[in-house]
Amino acid sequence: MVNYNSLTVLLTVPLVASMLAWFIPKGIQRLYAVFSSLCILALTLYQAAPVLFASTSAAVIEHKLAWLPEIGVSLNFRLDSVSGWFVALNAIVAILAFSLKGVWYRKNPRLFTSLGFFLVSALNTAFLSADLIVFYLAYEAVFIPMIFMVGIWGEQAKATAVFRFFLMSFLGSVLMLVSIFYLVNLYHEQSGIYSSNLFDLIQATAGKNSPNLKWCFIGFFLAFAIKVPLFPFHGWLKDVYTLAPMPATIWMSAILSKLGVFGFIRFVSPIFVESSQGYQGILLTLAAISVVYAAFLAIRSNDSKSLLAYSSVSHLGFVMMGVFTFNPGGNASAILLSVGHTLVSAMLFYILHLIQERQTDLGLETSHGFAKLYPTLFTVFFIAVLASMSLPGTLNFAGEFLVLIHSYAASALCTIISGVGVILGAVYMLKFYQQLGFGKNTTVTINSNTGAKDLAGYDLVVLSVLVLMLIYFGFQPEIFLKGN
């Protein structure tokens, strides 16, 4: 274990970038945001690489600082083989979100950039926190920029979408907060002191399975299941994803959903060991239903953004299958697939935005034939589709294959049901690509800003890097499986 006090720079640097955005000229906000997010990525890799690429999963960097000792709250940050990947993904997703051109850089660009970097800081705080009170505060802070982004730059009917998103998320958060208070009080009853430190609470619940702990488990479960989202808690997703500006959609699909995955791995599994095992059958069933049900919704969808939204839910169902095995191998496979889902989901929404810049009609009721106009863009699009379909050699294939192996020992039936989702995924992704890429183009409405330009320059570089990452990690999955 390494004690290293510079972990706080992963929290403070994005906050500084958020404040500096207000002093940057509006005309160069996108340049500033991309450059700053690249710096944050470089800093993140510098901090996390010694842990992520270590030969053992025992490598850990910790930073502990007393904050409110009277009530047992401390700034306890922990970067390990779990949190390290999510922090790195957070930096990558920020680059993609800030890279997109749109109304957010014309209407209140300073506010957009500031909110984006505040979101990066809040997410890093949540992913690094080993104190449940600090985690909760960061978990709640994430909602602030997302609500503003949807409310200010979203499309019509956004007020209803924001309200539903906030209401469901807030309900889960309140239940989690009550559960945290109970756990802190439980530790106080045993030790005479208050503490919200993760490892103290693990000690307090070890070997116990009281009815109150089961209710606490349910409180945590609801909070994280809504965030993923897991069936049947996905009701807020379609409206928010489709009405939100594309950067917000990328953030929600690619990284905010991972707060739920991370919460189950970091907090639920080790604190509620007995309850987790007791409800494992139900949890695996919900994950399997998420995979198949969301896949059917994606097949029926006639809107590009809705299809990708339901595709995200389906793939996250696979991730949760790995998490709900409640063993190290399943967790490692879930993290591997989380990385793949983040990259592919962000890549698909990024490409969809590039197509929207060039064309105004992306409905899936008719075939468009855009591939003839933009061959390079649709070549990269096809690679992203194949990765989403878990083509062998890509990161998603390695993740889904390992998840199914580990989940089979826990529930053969749920694993078989989830396996059907692989086939359904191929159906809706090929439909998606075929409808946009091929057919007789009778609805060509070229946007004046981009004309008929094919993929080139900065966007080509960004997407090429993502493709290389998907292939490289697809052939090097052992990086995620140290010690498993």
Backbone torsions as a table, in degrees:
resi	resn	phi	psi	omega
1	MET	NA	136.5	-177.9
2	VAL	-115.7	127.8	174.5
3	ASN	-95.0	119.1	-172.1
4	TYR	-144.0	116.6	-168.5
5	ASN	-83.3	3.3	-176.6
6	SER	-90.2	6.4	176.9
7	LEU	-60.7	-27.8	-177.9
8	THR	-64.7	-19.0	179.4
9	VAL	-66.6	-26.1	177.8
10	LEU	-69.5	-16.5	177.2
11	LEU	-99.2	-40.5	-173.6
12	THR	-79.9	-36.1	-178.7
13	VAL	-61.3	-47.2	175.1
14	PRO	-61.0	-35.0	177.5
15	LEU	-65.4	-41.2	177.0
16	VAL	-62.6	-42.5	177.7
17	ALA	-61.8	-35.9	178.3
18	SER	-63.8	-41.6	-179.3
19	MET	-74.1	-38.5	-179.2
20	LEU	-66.7	-23.6	-179.4
21	ALA	-57.7	-28.5	-178.4
22	TRP	-73.4	-13.0	-178.8
23	PHE	-107.1	-0.1	-179.3
24	ILE	-90.8	136.7	177.9
25	PRO	-55.3	143.5	-175.9
26	LYS	-60.2	-34.5	-175.8
27	GLY	-67.2	-19.3	-178.9
28	ILE	-118.0	23.3	-179.7
29	GLN	-62.1	-41.6	-179.4
30	ARG	-64.7	-44.1	177.7
31	LEU	-60.1	-44.4	178.6
32	TYR	-62.3	-44.5	-177.1
33	ALA	-65.0	-44.1	179.9
34	VAL	-66.3	-45.4	-180.0
35	PHE	-61.9	-44.5	-179.0
36	SER	-65.6	-39.5	179.6
37	SER	-69.0	-32.3	174.2
38	LEU	-65.1	-39.5	176.4
39	CYS	-63.5	-40.7	178.7
40	ILE	-64.7	-40.2	177.3
41	LEU	-62.3	-44.3	179.0
42	ALA	-61.3	-43.7	177.9
43	LEU	-63.3	-41.6	179.9
44	THR	-63.2	-45.4	178.8
45	LEU	-64.5	-37.1	177.3
46	TYR	-61.8	-39.7	-179.6
47	GLN	-76.2	-41.1	-169.5
48	ALA	-91.4	-24.6	-175.0
49	ALA	-55.5	-42.6	179.5
50	PRO	-60.0	-25.7	179.0
51	VAL	-89.0	-47.3	-174.7
52	LEU	-67.0	-34.0	-177.3
53	PHE	-107.6	19.2	174.4
54	ALA	-71.5	160.7	-177.7
55	SER	-77.0	-12.2	-179.4
56	THR	-135.1	151.5	179.0
57	SER	-77.0	-3.0	-178.3
58	ALA	-79.5	-9.2	-179.5
59	ALA	-66.8	127.5	-175.6
60	VAL	-143.1	140.0	170.1
61	ILE	-115.8	127.8	-177.4
62	GLU	-126.3	150.3	174.0
63	HIS	-138.0	117.9	-178.8
64	LYS	-120.7	133.4	178.8
65	LEU	-148.2	125.6	179.3
66	ALA	-64.1	138.4	-179.8
67	TRP	-123.6	-64.1	177.6
68	LEU	-125.8	75.3	-173.9
69	PRO	-62.2	-26.3	-179.0
70	GLU	-62.0	-32.1	179.4
71	ILE	-112.8	11.4	172.0
72	GLY	78.1	21.1	179.6
73	VAL	-98.3	129.9	180.0
74	SER	-134.8	154.7	174.2
75	LEU	-85.2	84.6	-176.6
76	ASN	-108.5	103.4	-178.6
77	PHE	-107.5	140.9	-173.3
78	ARG	-138.8	119.3	176.5
79	LEU	-110.2	114.0	-179.2
80	ASP	-138.1	-164.4	-175.4
81	SER	-71.2	-8.7	174.3
82	VAL	-94.0	-61.5	-175.4
83	SER	-67.6	-29.8	-177.0
84	GLY	-58.7	-42.3	-179.4
85	TRP	-66.8	-39.6	-178.4
86	PHE	-70.3	-35.4	176.7
87	VAL	-66.5	-41.4	178.0
88	ALA	-64.1	-42.7	177.8
89	LEU	-62.3	-37.0	178.9
90	ASN	-58.8	-42.2	179.5
91	ALA	-68.3	-39.1	179.6
92	ILE	-65.9	-45.1	-179.7
93	VAL	-62.7	-35.9	178.7
94	ALA	-60.6	-42.0	178.6
95	ILE	-60.5	-45.3	-178.7
96	LEU	-64.8	-44.0	-178.4
97	ALA	-64.9	-42.5	-179.7
98	PHE	-72.5	-21.2	-176.5
99	SER	-74.3	-22.4	-175.5
100	LEU	-72.8	134.9	174.9
101	LYS	-87.2	147.1	179.7
102	GLY	174.3	-171.8	-176.3
103	VAL	-62.4	-25.1	-178.8
104	TRP	-64.7	-21.8	175.2
105	TYR	-94.5	1.2	174.8
106	ARG	-111.8	-32.6	179.5
107	LYS	-109.5	109.7	-179.5
108	ASN	54.8	55.1	-177.3
109	PRO	-63.8	-34.4	179.8
110	ARG	-65.9	-39.0	178.2
111	LEU	-65.2	-43.3	179.5
112	PHE	-60.1	-48.6	-179.2
113	THR	-63.7	-42.3	179.6
114	SER	-63.2	-44.5	177.9
115	LEU	-62.5	-39.9	-179.7
116	GLY	-61.2	-45.5	-179.7
117	PHE	-72.4	-31.5	173.4
118	PHE	-62.6	-40.1	177.4
119	LEU	-62.3	-42.4	178.2
120	VAL	-59.8	-43.7	179.8
121	SER	-65.4	-43.3	-179.9
122	ALA	-64.0	-41.0	178.7
123	LEU	-65.2	-42.9	177.2
124	ASN	-60.8	-40.2	177.9
125	THR	-61.2	-43.8	-179.9
126	ALA	-65.4	-44.9	-176.6
127	PHE	-68.9	-30.4	-176.8
128	LEU	-90.7	-15.6	-172.1
129	SER	-72.9	133.0	171.2
130	ALA	-112.3	16.6	174.9
131	ASP	-118.2	126.0	-171.1
132	LEU	-69.5	-32.0	177.4
133	ILE	-68.0	-44.8	178.4
134	VAL	-63.3	-41.2	177.1
135	PHE	-59.3	-44.5	-178.8
136	TYR	-61.7	-43.3	179.8
137	LEU	-61.7	-42.7	178.6
138	ALA	-69.0	-37.9	179.3
139	TYR	-59.7	-40.0	178.2
140	GLU	-74.7	-36.8	-178.0
141	ALA	-62.6	-27.7	179.6
142	VAL	-60.1	-32.0	-177.5
143	PHE	-66.7	-29.2	-173.5
144	ILE	-59.6	-57.6	-179.5
145	PRO	-65.0	-33.6	-178.2
146	MET	-66.6	-41.4	179.4
147	ILE	-64.3	-41.6	178.3
148	PHE	-65.9	-41.1	-178.3
149	MET	-63.2	-45.7	179.0
150	VAL	-67.4	-41.2	-176.5
151	GLY	-69.5	-33.4	-175.4
152	ILE	-92.6	-45.7	-173.6
153	TRP	-108.1	4.7	-179.8
154	GLY	-75.8	174.4	-178.4
155	GLU	-88.3	-170.8	-177.0
156	GLN	-62.3	156.8	-179.3
157	ALA	64.9	21.4	-176.4
158	LYS	-70.5	-27.1	-178.1
159	ALA	-60.9	-43.8	179.1
160	THR	-64.7	-41.1	179.9
161	ALA	-63.7	-44.2	179.8
162	VAL	-63.4	-43.0	-178.8
163	PHE	-62.4	-45.2	-179.5
164	ARG	-65.1	-42.1	178.3
165	PHE	-60.8	-46.7	-178.9
166	PHE	-66.9	-43.4	-175.3
167	LEU	-63.4	-48.1	-179.3
168	MET	-65.8	-42.4	-179.7
169	SER	-66.3	-41.1	-179.1
170	PHE	-65.9	-38.1	178.1
171	LEU	-59.9	-48.1	178.7
172	GLY	-63.6	-38.7	-179.0
173	SER	-65.0	-41.1	179.6
174	VAL	-63.0	-42.7	178.9
175	LEU	-63.4	-38.3	177.5
176	MET	-66.9	-40.1	179.9
177	LEU	-62.9	-43.7	177.1
178	VAL	-60.0	-41.3	179.2
179	SER	-64.5	-38.9	178.1
180	ILE	-63.0	-43.6	178.9
181	PHE	-60.0	-40.5	178.6
182	TYR	-63.6	-42.8	-179.3
183	LEU	-65.0	-41.1	178.2
184	VAL	-62.6	-43.0	178.1
185	ASN	-66.1	-36.1	177.4
186	LEU	-62.5	-41.9	177.7
187	TYR	-66.1	-36.3	178.7
188	HIS	-64.8	-38.4	178.4
189	GLU	-63.7	-31.6	-177.6
190	GLN	-86.2	-35.0	-171.9
191	SER	-113.6	-17.6	-177.6
192	GLY	86.7	-0.2	178.5
193	ILE	-129.6	158.3	177.8
194	TYR	-93.3	142.4	175.7
195	SER	-159.5	136.6	172.8
196	SER	-111.6	17.5	177.2
197	ASN	-68.6	136.7	-176.3
198	LEU	-54.3	-46.4	-173.7
199	PHE	-73.9	-28.8	173.1
200	ASP	-67.5	-40.0	-179.6
201	LEU	-72.6	-30.9	173.3
202	ILE	-62.5	-42.0	178.0
203	GLN	-64.0	-38.4	-177.2
204	ALA	-68.6	-29.7	-176.5
205	THR	-101.1	-1.2	-176.0
206	ALA	-59.4	126.0	176.9
207	GLY	74.9	7.1	-177.1
208	LYS	-109.1	147.8	179.9
209	ASN	-149.6	50.3	-177.9
210	SER	-74.4	161.1	176.6
211	PRO	-57.3	-35.8	179.2
212	ASN	-64.8	-37.9	178.2
213	LEU	-67.3	-33.3	176.9
214	LYS	-65.2	-39.2	177.0
215	TRP	-66.6	-37.7	175.8
216	CYS	-62.4	-41.6	176.8
217	PHE	-58.5	-43.5	-179.8
218	ILE	-64.4	-37.7	178.0
219	GLY	-61.7	-47.0	177.0
220	PHE	-64.0	-42.8	-178.1
221	PHE	-58.8	-46.5	-178.5
222	LEU	-63.0	-41.6	-179.8
223	ALA	-60.3	-46.2	-175.7
224	PHE	-80.6	-31.6	178.5
225	ALA	-66.0	-36.6	176.4
226	ILE	-67.3	-37.7	-177.2
227	LYS	-70.7	-33.9	-173.6
228	VAL	-57.0	-56.0	-6.0
229	PRO	-93.4	154.2	179.8
230	LEU	-108.7	142.6	175.2
231	PHE	-56.9	135.1	4.2
232	PRO	-101.6	33.1	-173.8
233	PHE	-103.0	27.3	-175.1
234	HIS	-102.1	10.4	-173.5
235	GLY	-59.6	-28.4	-178.4
236	TRP	-78.6	-16.2	-163.1
237	LEU	-68.6	-49.8	-171.5
238	LYS	-58.2	-50.8	-176.9
239	ASP	-62.7	-42.9	-178.0
240	VAL	-66.5	-45.5	-178.4
241	TYR	-63.3	-42.5	-175.1
242	THR	-78.2	-31.2	-177.4
243	LEU	-91.6	-18.3	-178.6
244	ALA	-72.0	152.4	171.1
245	PRO	-63.1	153.2	-172.4
246	MET	-58.1	-39.9	176.5
247	PRO	-58.1	-40.9	178.8
248	ALA	-66.1	-38.1	177.2
249	THR	-62.7	-42.0	177.6
250	ILE	-61.9	-45.9	179.3
251	TRP	-60.7	-44.2	-177.9
252	MET	-66.3	-47.8	-176.5
253	SER	-70.5	-43.9	-170.3
254	ALA	-83.8	-35.9	-171.9
255	ILE	-128.8	-36.9	179.5
256	LEU	-63.8	-35.7	177.5
257	SER	-61.7	-25.7	-178.4
258	LYS	-74.7	-14.0	173.2
259	LEU	-61.1	-38.7	177.1
260	GLY	-67.2	-44.2	177.6
261	VAL	-60.3	-48.3	179.6
262	PHE	-60.9	-42.1	-178.7
263	GLY	-61.1	-41.1	177.6
264	PHE	-64.2	-43.0	-177.3
265	ILE	-71.7	-45.8	-172.6
266	ARG	-78.1	-39.5	-170.8
267	PHE	-112.9	-52.3	-172.7
268	VAL	-65.2	-51.1	-175.3
269	SER	-59.4	-48.1	-178.7
270	PRO	-79.2	-28.7	-177.6
271	ILE	-81.2	-41.0	-175.5
272	PHE	-111.3	63.4	-175.6
273	VAL	-63.1	-49.9	-176.5
274	GLU	-66.2	-45.4	-179.7
275	SER	-65.3	-39.5	179.2
276	SER	-59.5	-45.8	179.4
277	GLN	-67.6	-37.3	-178.3
278	GLY	-66.9	-34.6	-179.4
279	TYR	-100.2	12.3	-173.6
280	GLN	-58.2	-41.9	-179.2
281	GLY	-60.3	-43.6	179.5
282	ILE	-65.5	-42.5	-177.8
283	LEU	-64.8	-44.2	177.9
284	LEU	-63.5	-36.9	178.2
285	THR	-63.5	-44.2	178.1
286	LEU	-62.3	-40.1	179.0
287	ALA	-64.6	-43.3	179.8
288	ALA	-64.4	-41.1	177.6
289	ILE	-63.3	-39.7	178.2
290	SER	-57.7	-43.1	-178.8
291	VAL	-59.8	-51.6	-172.3
292	VAL	-78.6	-45.4	-176.4
293	TYR	-62.7	-45.8	179.5
294	ALA	-66.2	-32.9	177.4
295	ALA	-64.2	-41.8	177.2
296	PHE	-64.5	-39.1	177.1
297	LEU	-63.4	-37.4	177.8
298	ALA	-65.6	-39.9	178.8
299	ILE	-62.1	-38.8	-177.8
300	ARG	-79.7	-13.2	-173.9
301	SER	-71.1	138.4	175.7
302	ASN	-110.2	10.1	179.4
303	ASP	-120.6	133.4	-174.8
304	SER	-60.8	-45.3	-178.2
305	LYS	-67.2	-39.7	178.0
306	SER	-63.3	-42.0	179.3
307	LEU	-59.3	-45.3	179.9
308	LEU	-68.4	-32.0	177.5
309	ALA	-64.0	-47.9	179.5
310	TYR	-69.5	-32.9	174.7
311	SER	-60.4	-38.9	178.3
312	SER	-62.4	-43.3	178.4
313	VAL	-61.9	-42.5	-179.2
314	SER	-62.5	-46.1	-179.5
315	HIS	-68.2	-34.8	176.3
316	LEU	-67.7	-26.2	172.3
317	GLY	-60.5	-40.2	174.6
318	PHE	-61.4	-43.4	178.7
319	VAL	-57.6	-44.5	-178.1
320	MET	-70.2	-26.4	172.4
321	MET	-58.0	-42.9	177.3
322	GLY	-66.9	-42.3	-179.4
323	VAL	-62.3	-41.4	-174.3
324	PHE	-78.9	2.2	168.1
325	THR	-71.5	-23.5	178.8
326	PHE	53.8	45.2	171.4
327	ASN	-140.8	158.5	-175.5
328	PRO	-57.3	-39.3	179.9
329	GLY	-64.5	-41.3	177.4
330	GLY	-65.1	-41.3	177.7
331	ASN	-62.0	-44.0	179.8
332	ALA	-62.9	-40.2	177.9
333	SER	-66.0	-38.3	178.6
334	ALA	-65.5	-39.2	177.7
335	ILE	-65.9	-42.7	177.5
336	LEU	-57.5	-48.2	-179.8
337	LEU	-68.9	-31.4	176.0
338	SER	-62.0	-41.3	177.3
339	VAL	-62.6	-45.7	179.3
340	GLY	-62.1	-44.3	179.7
341	HIS	-63.4	-41.3	179.6
342	THR	-59.5	-48.9	-177.8
343	LEU	-65.5	-44.8	-177.0
344	VAL	-70.5	-44.1	-179.3
345	SER	-62.1	-47.5	178.6
346	ALA	-62.5	-38.9	-179.7
347	MET	-65.1	-43.1	-179.2
348	LEU	-66.3	-43.4	177.9
349	PHE	-67.4	-35.2	177.1
350	TYR	-61.9	-47.1	179.2
351	ILE	-64.6	-41.0	178.7
352	LEU	-59.1	-39.6	178.1
353	HIS	-65.5	-39.7	178.5
354	LEU	-62.8	-37.0	177.0
355	ILE	-68.5	-40.5	178.5
356	GLN	-62.4	-31.4	176.6
357	GLU	-64.5	-28.5	-175.3
358	ARG	-97.7	-27.4	-176.2
359	GLN	-134.0	148.9	-178.3
360	THR	-97.1	-20.1	-176.9
361	ASP	-112.4	112.7	178.6
362	LEU	-121.4	23.0	177.5
363	GLY	-65.0	150.4	-176.4
364	LEU	-101.0	11.1	177.9
365	GLU	-72.6	-27.6	-179.8
366	THR	-127.5	161.1	175.7
367	SER	-84.7	140.2	-173.1
368	HIS	-106.2	-41.2	-179.9
369	GLY	77.3	31.5	-178.2
370	PHE	-70.8	-18.9	-177.3
371	ALA	-61.0	-29.3	178.7
372	LYS	-69.6	-30.8	-179.3
373	LEU	-82.2	-33.6	-174.1
374	TYR	-131.0	71.1	-173.7
375	PRO	-63.9	-40.2	-179.4
376	THR	-68.2	-44.6	179.1
377	LEU	-59.4	-42.7	-177.5
378	PHE	-79.6	-17.4	170.0
379	THR	-68.6	-45.6	176.4
380	VAL	-65.4	-39.2	176.7
381	PHE	-57.7	-42.2	-179.3
382	PHE	-65.0	-37.9	177.2
383	ILE	-63.0	-42.0	178.3
384	ALA	-64.0	-38.8	177.6
385	VAL	-63.1	-44.0	178.7
386	LEU	-62.8	-39.8	177.8
387	ALA	-64.6	-39.7	177.3
388	SER	-64.6	-31.5	177.8
389	MET	-80.9	2.6	178.1
390	SER	63.7	48.4	175.0
391	LEU	-62.4	133.9	176.9
392	PRO	-53.3	135.1	-176.1
393	GLY	102.0	-11.8	176.9
394	THR	-102.3	162.5	-176.8
395	LEU	-62.9	-38.3	-179.2
396	ASN	-64.4	-34.2	177.5
397	PHE	-63.6	-47.4	179.4
398	ALA	-60.0	-42.1	-178.6
399	GLY	-66.0	-50.2	-178.0
400	GLU	-65.4	-39.1	179.9
401	PHE	-61.5	-46.6	-179.0
402	LEU	-70.2	-36.1	176.9
403	VAL	-62.0	-45.0	-179.5
404	LEU	-65.3	-35.7	177.1
405	ILE	-63.0	-47.2	-177.2
406	HIS	-72.5	-35.6	-177.6
407	SER	-75.3	-23.2	-178.4
408	TYR	-61.9	-37.1	179.5
409	ALA	-67.0	-28.0	-179.7
410	ALA	-84.1	-39.4	179.5
411	SER	-159.4	105.8	179.4
412	ALA	-64.9	-39.3	-177.7
413	LEU	-64.2	-48.2	-179.8
414	CYS	-63.6	-34.8	178.7
415	THR	-66.4	-41.9	178.6
416	ILE	-64.1	-43.0	177.9
417	ILE	-60.7	-43.4	178.9
418	SER	-63.9	-35.9	179.0
419	GLY	-59.2	-30.4	176.2
420	VAL	-61.7	-31.4	179.4
421	GLY	-61.8	-28.0	177.1
422	VAL	-63.1	-43.9	179.2
423	ILE	-66.9	-45.6	179.8
424	LEU	-62.4	-35.5	178.0
425	GLY	-60.9	-40.2	177.3
426	ALA	-63.9	-36.3	-178.4
427	VAL	-63.9	-52.8	-174.1
428	TYR	-75.8	-30.0	178.6
429	MET	-72.0	-39.2	176.6
430	LEU	-67.7	-37.2	174.8
431	LYS	-60.8	-45.3	179.9
432	PHE	-57.4	-49.8	-177.7
433	TYR	-68.4	-41.1	-178.4
434	GLN	-64.2	-44.1	-176.8
435	GLN	-65.0	-39.4	-179.9
436	LEU	-81.2	-36.2	-170.7
437	GLY	-89.2	-31.0	-170.5
438	PHE	-126.7	171.6	-178.3
439	GLY	103.9	175.0	179.4
440	LYS	-80.0	121.7	-175.6
441	ASN	-82.4	101.9	179.0
442	THR	-109.0	2.0	-176.0
443	THR	-126.0	35.4	-178.6
444	VAL	-71.3	116.7	174.7
445	THR	-134.0	91.7	-171.5
446	ILE	-78.6	130.0	177.5
447	ASN	-70.5	138.7	-175.2
448	SER	-69.1	-24.8	-176.2
449	ASN	-70.3	-35.6	-175.3
450	THR	-113.6	-14.7	-178.6
451	GLY	60.6	-139.8	-179.7
452	ALA	-109.2	31.2	-177.2
453	LYS	-68.8	137.0	176.8
454	ASP	-83.4	173.4	-180.0
455	LEU	-63.6	131.3	-179.7
456	ALA	-164.1	173.0	172.6
457	GLY	63.9	-136.2	-174.0
458	TYR	-59.6	-45.3	-177.9
459	ASP	-63.1	-37.3	177.9
460	LEU	-64.7	-40.2	178.6
461	VAL	-64.2	-46.3	-179.0
462	VAL	-59.4	-49.2	-177.6
463	LEU	-69.1	-33.6	177.6
464	SER	-65.1	-38.5	177.4
465	VAL	-63.9	-41.3	178.3
466	LEU	-63.3	-41.5	177.8
467	VAL	-60.9	-45.1	179.4
468	LEU	-62.1	-38.9	178.3
469	MET	-64.7	-43.2	179.9
470	LEU	-62.3	-38.7	-179.1
471	ILE	-76.2	-44.2	-178.2
472	TYR	-60.4	-51.4	-179.7
473	PHE	-69.7	-24.4	175.3
474	GLY	-64.4	-31.1	177.6
475	PHE	-95.9	-4.7	179.8
476	GLN	-127.4	51.2	-176.6
477	PRO	-68.9	-16.6	-177.9
478	GLU	-63.8	-17.8	176.3
479	ILE	-58.4	-32.8	-177.7
480	PHE	-90.0	-9.9	-168.2
481	LEU	-113.1	25.9	-179.2
482	LYS	-61.3	124.2	175.5
483	GLY	80.5	7.5	-178.1
484	ASN	-115.7	NA	NA
